[in-house]
């Protein structure tokens, strides 16, 4: 079965240094953050309008040591937000091998510049809460 990828209208962020790319991506995140007093989230069409919380992504990103890798991932943040909000395509889902209480959903997307990227969402089996944990290009 071929993987279906959502085609985003959003362009990936431009820039070569981490501070400049991070500032743009965090600006997008800040807009989302302003809408709630609690944990920032977006709603997903695929998960029947369930909330996808965004905070873990930034923690995960800061654990990455390599700045080049951080830049590579952050550039896709606006595309990932659009993908999560609008895609109805089935992700590849599997149980987290490190934690049996979690399911990892991996969505495929294509930017308006025709670049393939993936978005990983973690779902807790016990609480059914979902978190954006990773964005990475193919």
HELIX and SHEET records of a PDB file:
HELIX    1   1 UNK A   18  UNK A   33  1                                  16    
HELIX    2   2 UNK A   55  UNK A   63  1                                   9    
HELIX    3   3 UNK A   67  UNK A   74  1                                   8    
HELIX    4   4 UNK A   77  UNK A   86  1                                  10    
SHEET    1   A 3 UNK A   5  UNK A   7  0                                        
SHEET    2   A 3 UNK A 102  UNK A 110  1                                        
SHEET    3   A 3 UNK A  92  UNK A  95 -1                                        
SHEET    1   B 6 UNK A   5  UNK A   7  0                                        
SHEET    2   B 6 UNK A 102  UNK A 110  1                                        
SHEET    3   B 6 UNK A 116  UNK A 124 -1                                        
SHEET    4   B 6 UNK A 130  UNK A 137 -1                                        
SHEET    5   B 6 UNK A  50  UNK A  53  1                                        
SHEET    6   B 6 UNK A  41  UNK A  44 -1                                        
END                                                                             
